[in-house]
Amino acid sequence: MDAVTRGLLADGHSVKLLSIATKKHPWSADDVEDDYISETGIQTVHLDTSINSVDAFVNLLTGDSYNISRFHAPEFEQVLVQILQRQVFDLVILESLFMTPYLPTVRQYCDGPVVLRAHNVEHRIWELMAADTEALSRRMYLQHLAERLKSYEVNALRDFDAIVAISTKDRENFLELGCTCPIFILPFGLEKSELPKVSKRKVDHVFYIGAMDWNPNVQGLSWFLDEVWPKVLRELPESNLRLAGRKFEDHLNLHQTNTTVLGEVENAWEVLNNSGIMIIPLHSGSGMRIKAIEAMSAGRPVVSTSLGMEGINGQHGTHFFIADDANSFAQCIIDLYKNEHIAQEMSEAARAFVEAEFSNNALIQSLIESIRHIFNL
């Protein structure tokens, strides 16, 4: 979302930013540059989106999607109305499916096109999590959530003037779901000025970055720790695994050998721009892995499942390694450890690939030109 906002500003557009703040994603003006606050006129409304067992039970008796209803609140809608009454907008972008409950309000006060920026095909995440869950009762509940969310998502796609998908794969999924409005593709982008210098130090550890309050991350990392890491240690007993991200202490019981929990780091680039191999062991999810692009931009070799690199059209063996079973995943890590020239070649190729394919300003300019053409703006 920040990349889109900054790209629009860099392209000379006036932007007004309204955002939900939550316990999981809090807001503090002290964490943001004064110029950014001034340029975006950012406003936030704090909502309690935490899961409530009573609400979740009641939701079982209704036709609503509990995933979505947690983000719909009258206090946010009130602020939205105030903004729409004071200003006229040529284009409104709703970031993620969770903002779609506010579409009727936007339509009431705004005559311009309204676009959904879809970060994922949301119901796919829950379908895959359900399929990867052993406990019957939990699997059934996840399947229920996925079915409700799919129904909501299919209907929501029909209500927008256009969809902005984050990957070609997501675009294909939206078309399969019956979406008939224009679908643009806008992957995550970085500017060259934002990119760090590439570390040329020899690979000496494996690292993971991800929040443990997102179930696909917990499932994927649990698989890696149980099935892959022991195989790496048998071949490379001196190797070390570093884990960065929030909520590790709440969601994983970590007693693995040669494993260091960094926790929530102040600056992710300090982890990315180092001398490690990044792992992305995802088995459920959708969209695009932003950390994968950031790691490649820092020149780090990446080992990932197919799903973890979805939407990133690089080449296996050149820009990253793809491995979907534990033996192959472990072997890719071992090969990068033992063959310095392979790791260095992948590092250089990955950086060049990101510079060529993920220039944020170029991506935003292309999107806006397409929207202008379609809607005569």
C-alpha positions as CSV (number, residue, x, y, z in Angstrom):
1,M,0.0,0.0,0.0
2,D,2.8,2.3,0.8
3,A,4.5,1.6,-2.5
4,V,1.3,2.5,-4.4
5,T,0.9,5.7,-2.4
6,R,4.5,6.8,-2.9
7,G,4.3,5.9,-6.6
8,L,1.2,8.1,-7.1
9,L,2.8,11.0,-5.3
10,A,6.0,10.6,-7.4
11,D,3.9,10.6,-10.5
12,G,2.4,14.0,-9.6
13,H,-1.0,13.0,-8.3
14,S,-2.8,14.4,-5.2
15,V,-3.5,11.7,-2.7
16,K,-5.7,11.4,0.3
17,L,-5.1,8.4,2.5
18,L,-7.6,6.9,5.0
19,S,-6.5,3.8,6.8
20,I,-7.7,1.4,9.5
21,A,-5.3,1.0,12.4
22,T,-5.5,-2.2,14.4
23,K,-3.6,-3.8,17.3
24,K,-1.8,-6.0,14.7
25,H,-1.0,-3.0,12.5
26,P,-0.9,0.1,14.8
27,W,-0.4,3.7,13.7
28,S,1.9,6.3,15.1
29,A,2.7,9.6,13.4
30,D,6.1,9.4,15.0
31,D,7.0,6.5,12.7
32,V,6.3,8.5,9.5
33,E,8.0,11.4,7.8
34,D,6.4,14.8,8.2
35,D,6.4,15.3,4.4
36,Y,4.5,12.1,3.9
37,I,1.8,13.1,6.4
38,S,1.5,16.5,4.8
39,E,1.4,15.1,1.2
40,T,-1.2,12.4,1.9
41,G,-3.3,14.1,4.6
42,I,-3.3,10.7,6.2
43,Q,-6.1,9.9,8.7
44,T,-6.5,6.6,10.7
45,V,-9.3,5.1,12.7
46,H,-8.5,2.4,15.2
47,L,-10.7,-0.6,15.1
48,D,-10.6,-3.8,17.2
49,T,-10.5,-6.5,14.6
50,S,-9.4,-9.2,17.0
51,I,-11.3,-12.5,16.8
52,N,-14.2,-12.7,19.2
53,S,-15.5,-16.2,20.0
54,V,-19.1,-15.0,20.5
55,D,-19.1,-13.1,17.3
56,A,-17.5,-16.0,15.5
57,F,-20.2,-18.4,16.8
58,V,-23.1,-16.0,15.9
59,N,-21.6,-15.7,12.4
60,L,-22.1,-19.4,11.9
61,L,-25.8,-18.8,12.0
62,T,-25.7,-15.9,9.4
63,G,-24.7,-15.7,5.8
64,D,-22.0,-13.2,6.4
65,S,-18.2,-13.7,6.1
66,Y,-16.7,-13.3,9.5
67,N,-13.3,-12.5,7.9
68,I,-14.9,-9.4,6.3
69,S,-17.4,-8.3,9.0
70,R,-14.6,-7.7,11.5
71,F,-13.4,-4.7,9.4
72,H,-16.7,-3.0,9.0
73,A,-17.4,-0.3,11.6
74,P,-19.6,2.8,11.8
75,E,-16.8,5.0,13.2
76,F,-14.7,4.4,10.1
77,E,-17.6,4.9,7.8
78,Q,-18.3,8.3,9.5
79,V,-14.8,9.6,8.8
80,L,-15.0,8.3,5.2
81,V,-18.3,10.2,4.7
82,Q,-16.8,13.4,6.1
83,I,-13.8,13.1,3.6
84,L,-16.0,12.4,0.6
85,Q,-18.3,15.3,1.4
86,R,-15.3,17.8,1.6
87,Q,-13.3,16.7,-1.4
88,V,-13.9,15.5,-5.0
89,F,-11.9,12.5,-6.2
90,D,-11.2,11.4,-9.8
91,L,-10.4,7.9,-8.6
92,V,-10.9,5.9,-5.4
93,I,-8.7,2.8,-4.7
94,L,-9.9,0.4,-2.0
95,E,-6.9,-1.6,-0.7
96,S,-7.8,-5.2,-0.2
97,L,-11.1,-7.1,0.0
98,F,-11.5,-6.1,3.6
99,M,-12.4,-2.6,2.6
100,T,-15.2,-3.6,0.3
101,P,-18.0,-3.2,2.9
102,Y,-17.4,0.6,2.4
103,L,-18.0,0.5,-1.4
104,P,-21.7,1.5,-1.1
105,T,-20.7,4.6,0.9
106,V,-18.1,5.5,-1.7
107,R,-20.6,5.1,-4.5
108,Q,-23.1,7.4,-2.7
109,Y,-20.7,10.3,-2.5
110,C,-18.3,9.8,-5.4
111,D,-19.1,9.7,-9.1
112,G,-15.6,8.6,-10.2
113,P,-14.5,5.0,-10.9
114,V,-13.8,2.8,-7.8
115,V,-11.0,0.2,-8.1
116,L,-10.2,-2.7,-5.9
117,R,-6.5,-3.3,-5.3
118,A,-6.6,-7.0,-4.5
119,H,-3.6,-8.1,-2.4
120,N,-4.6,-11.8,-2.7
121,V,-7.3,-14.1,-3.8
122,E,-8.4,-14.1,-0.2
123,H,-10.5,-17.3,-0.1
124,R,-7.6,-19.3,-1.6
125,I,-5.6,-18.7,1.5
126,W,-8.2,-20.3,3.7
127,E,-8.8,-23.2,1.4
128,L,-5.2,-24.1,1.4
129,M,-4.9,-23.7,5.2
130,A,-7.9,-26.0,5.6
131,A,-6.3,-28.6,3.3
132,D,-3.1,-28.4,5.3
133,T,-4.8,-28.8,8.7
134,E,-5.0,-32.2,10.3
135,A,-7.5,-31.6,13.2
136,L,-11.0,-32.4,11.8
137,S,-13.0,-29.8,13.7
138,R,-10.5,-27.0,12.9
139,R,-10.3,-28.1,9.3
140,M,-14.1,-28.0,9.0
141,Y,-14.3,-24.5,10.5
142,L,-11.6,-23.3,8.1
143,Q,-13.4,-24.8,5.2
144,H,-16.6,-23.0,6.4
145,L,-14.7,-19.7,6.5
146,A,-13.3,-20.3,3.1
147,E,-16.7,-21.0,1.6
148,R,-18.2,-17.9,3.1
149,L,-15.3,-15.8,2.0
150,K,-15.4,-17.2,-1.6
151,S,-19.1,-16.3,-1.9
152,Y,-18.4,-12.8,-0.7
153,E,-15.4,-12.4,-2.9
154,V,-17.1,-13.5,-6.1
155,N,-20.0,-11.1,-5.5
156,A,-17.7,-8.2,-4.6
157,L,-15.7,-8.6,-7.8
158,R,-18.9,-7.7,-9.8
159,D,-19.3,-4.3,-8.0
160,F,-16.1,-2.6,-8.9
161,D,-15.2,-0.6,-12.1
162,A,-11.8,-2.4,-12.3
163,I,-9.6,-4.8,-10.3
164,V,-5.9,-4.2,-9.8
165,A,-4.3,-7.6,-9.2
166,I,-0.9,-8.1,-7.8
167,S,0.1,-11.0,-10.1
168,T,-0.8,-12.7,-13.4
169,K,-1.8,-15.8,-11.4
170,D,-4.3,-13.8,-9.3
171,R,-5.7,-12.2,-12.5
172,E,-6.3,-15.7,-13.9
173,N,-8.1,-16.7,-10.7
174,F,-10.3,-13.6,-10.8
175,L,-11.3,-14.4,-14.4
176,E,-12.1,-18.0,-13.4
177,L,-14.3,-16.6,-10.6
178,G,-16.4,-14.8,-13.2
179,C,-14.9,-11.3,-13.0
180,T,-15.9,-9.3,-16.1
181,C,-14.6,-5.8,-15.3
182,P,-11.1,-4.7,-16.5
183,I,-8.3,-6.3,-14.5
184,F,-4.9,-4.6,-14.4
185,I,-1.7,-6.1,-12.9
186,L,0.4,-4.1,-10.5
187,P,3.1,-6.1,-8.7
188,F,5.0,-4.7,-5.7
189,G,7.7,-2.3,-6.8
190,L,10.8,-0.7,-5.4
191,E,12.8,2.3,-6.6
192,K,16.5,1.9,-7.3
193,S,17.3,4.7,-4.8
194,E,15.7,2.5,-2.1
195,L,17.8,-0.5,-2.8
196,P,20.7,-1.4,-0.5
197,K,24.2,-2.3,-1.7
198,V,24.6,-5.9,-2.4
199,S,26.5,-7.9,0.2
200,K,29.3,-10.0,-1.4
201,R,30.1,-11.9,1.7
202,K,30.1,-15.7,1.6
203,V,26.9,-17.4,2.6
204,D,27.1,-18.3,6.3
205,H,23.5,-18.7,7.5
206,V,19.8,-19.3,6.6
207,F,17.2,-16.7,7.5
208,Y,13.4,-16.3,7.6
209,I,11.4,-13.1,7.9
210,G,7.7,-13.3,8.6
211,A,5.0,-12.5,11.2
212,M,3.8,-15.4,13.3
213,D,0.3,-13.9,13.6
214,W,-0.5,-15.0,10.1
215,N,-1.4,-18.7,9.9
216,P,0.2,-19.5,6.5
217,N,3.6,-18.3,7.9
218,V,3.1,-20.5,11.0
219,Q,2.2,-23.6,8.9
220,G,5.1,-23.0,6.5
221,L,7.8,-22.4,9.0
222,S,6.6,-25.4,11.2
223,W,7.0,-27.6,8.1
224,F,10.5,-26.2,7.5
225,L,11.6,-26.7,11.1
226,D,10.2,-30.2,11.3
227,E,11.0,-31.6,7.9
228,V,13.7,-29.6,6.2
229,W,16.0,-28.1,8.9
230,P,17.1,-31.5,10.4
231,K,18.1,-32.6,6.9
232,V,20.3,-29.5,6.4
233,L,21.9,-30.0,9.8
234,R,22.8,-33.6,9.0
235,E,24.9,-32.3,6.0
236,L,25.9,-29.0,7.5
237,P,26.1,-29.2,11.3
238,E,27.7,-25.8,11.5
239,S,24.8,-24.0,9.7
240,N,22.7,-21.5,11.6
241,L,19.0,-20.4,11.1
242,R,17.9,-16.9,12.0
243,L,14.2,-16.1,12.5
244,A,12.9,-12.5,12.3
245,G,9.4,-11.3,12.8
246,R,6.8,-10.6,15.4
247,K,5.0,-13.0,17.7
248,F,7.4,-15.9,17.5
249,E,7.1,-16.4,21.3
250,D,3.3,-16.8,21.0
251,H,3.0,-19.2,18.1
252,L,6.1,-21.5,17.9
253,N,7.8,-23.7,20.4
254,L,11.4,-23.4,19.3
255,H,14.0,-25.9,20.5
256,Q,15.7,-26.7,17.2
257,T,19.5,-26.9,17.0
258,N,21.4,-23.9,15.7
259,T,18.4,-21.6,15.6
260,T,18.4,-18.0,16.7
261,V,15.2,-16.0,17.2
262,L,15.8,-12.4,16.4
263,G,12.1,-11.4,16.9
264,E,10.7,-8.2,15.5
265,V,13.6,-6.3,14.1
266,E,13.7,-2.5,13.8
267,N,14.9,-2.5,10.2
268,A,14.3,-5.6,8.0
269,W,17.1,-4.4,5.6
270,E,19.6,-5.2,8.3
271,V,18.5,-8.9,8.0
272,L,18.0,-8.9,4.2
273,N,21.3,-7.1,3.3
274,N,23.6,-9.6,5.1
275,S,25.1,-12.9,4.1
276,G,22.3,-15.4,4.4
277,I,20.0,-17.6,2.3
278,M,16.4,-16.5,2.5
279,I,13.8,-19.3,2.8
280,I,10.1,-18.9,1.9
281,P,8.4,-22.2,2.9
282,L,4.8,-21.3,2.2
283,H,2.2,-23.9,1.5
284,S,-0.9,-21.6,1.6
285,G,-1.5,-18.1,0.6
286,S,-2.0,-16.0,-2.5
287,G,-0.7,-12.8,-4.1
288,M,3.0,-11.9,-4.1
289,R,5.8,-12.2,-1.5
290,I,7.1,-8.7,-1.0
291,K,9.9,-10.0,1.2
292,A,11.1,-12.2,-1.7
293,I,11.4,-9.2,-4.0
294,E,13.2,-7.2,-1.2
295,A,15.6,-10.1,-0.6
296,M,16.4,-10.5,-4.3
297,S,16.9,-6.7,-4.5
298,A,19.5,-7.1,-1.7
299,G,21.2,-9.8,-3.7
300,R,20.3,-12.6,-1.4
301,P,19.8,-16.1,-2.8
302,V,16.3,-17.4,-2.2
303,V,14.9,-20.9,-1.7
304,S,11.2,-21.1,-1.8
305,T,8.2,-23.3,-2.5
306,S,6.4,-22.7,-5.8
307,L,3.6,-20.9,-3.9
308,G,6.2,-18.6,-2.2
309,M,7.4,-17.2,-5.5
310,E,3.9,-17.0,-7.1
311,G,3.7,-13.9,-9.3
312,I,7.4,-13.5,-9.6
313,N,8.3,-14.6,-13.1
314,G,12.0,-15.3,-12.7
315,Q,13.8,-18.5,-13.6
316,H,14.4,-21.4,-11.2
317,G,18.1,-22.0,-10.9
318,T,19.0,-18.4,-12.1
319,H,17.1,-15.9,-10.0
320,F,16.0,-18.3,-7.1
321,F,15.6,-22.0,-6.3
322,I,12.1,-23.6,-6.2
323,A,11.6,-26.7,-4.1
324,D,8.3,-28.2,-2.9
325,D,9.4,-31.2,-1.0
326,A,11.6,-31.4,2.1
327,N,14.5,-33.2,0.5
328,S,14.7,-30.8,-2.5
329,F,14.4,-27.8,-0.2
330,A,17.2,-29.0,2.0
331,Q,19.4,-29.8,-1.0
332,C,19.0,-26.3,-2.5
333,I,20.2,-24.8,0.8
334,I,23.1,-27.2,1.0
335,D,24.1,-26.5,-2.6
336,L,24.2,-22.7,-2.0
337,Y,26.3,-23.3,1.2
338,K,28.8,-25.5,-0.5
339,N,29.1,-23.7,-3.9
340,E,30.0,-20.0,-3.4
341,H,30.0,-19.3,-7.2
342,I,26.4,-20.5,-7.5
343,A,25.3,-18.3,-4.6
344,Q,27.1,-15.3,-6.0
345,E,25.8,-15.8,-9.5
346,M,22.2,-16.1,-8.2
347,S,22.8,-13.0,-6.0
348,E,23.8,-10.9,-9.0
349,A,21.1,-12.2,-11.3
350,A,18.4,-11.6,-8.7
351,R,19.4,-8.0,-8.1
352,A,19.4,-7.3,-11.9
353,F,16.0,-9.0,-12.3
354,V,14.4,-6.8,-9.6
355,E,15.9,-3.6,-11.1
356,A,14.5,-4.5,-14.6
357,E,11.1,-5.8,-13.6
358,F,10.0,-4.0,-10.4
359,S,10.6,-0.3,-10.8
360,N,7.7,1.2,-8.8
361,N,7.5,4.5,-10.6
362,A,7.3,2.8,-14.0
363,L,4.7,0.3,-12.7
364,I,2.5,3.1,-11.3
365,Q,2.8,5.2,-14.4
366,S,1.7,2.3,-16.6
367,L,-1.3,1.6,-14.3
368,I,-2.5,5.2,-14.3
369,E,-2.2,5.5,-18.1
370,S,-4.3,2.4,-18.5
371,I,-7.0,3.6,-16.0
372,R,-7.1,7.0,-17.7
373,H,-7.6,5.3,-21.1
374,I,-10.4,3.0,-19.9
375,F,-12.3,5.7,-17.9
376,N,-11.5,8.8,-20.0
377,L,-9.9,10.6,-17.0
